[in-house]
């Protein structure tokens, strides 16, 4: 009688976000979400577009998030890429360079 083989135990840790597959490879749509937590004035700020949603933040923070995502999508367009097929590390680099200083 043949002895059954054991499969290796599956890792229960979550994959690193920088090593995640692009959305197109995983079959899902891509969407950026920006969340600001520093509002004190009681306003509910929400900015929506086809590929991103920004929620919360002070007037200044929400404005900075808006500027960042607009510049991010402009850079993607210049590079001939879309959110669904850009590598996570490249997207992180673009977002970092798009932030207002």
Buried (B, 14 or more C-beta within 10 A) or exposed (E): EEEEEEEEEEEEEEEEEEEBEBBBEEEEEBEBEBEBEEBEEEEEBEBEEEBBBBBBBBEEBBBBBBEBBBBBBEBBEEEEBBBBEBBBEBBEEBBEEBEEE
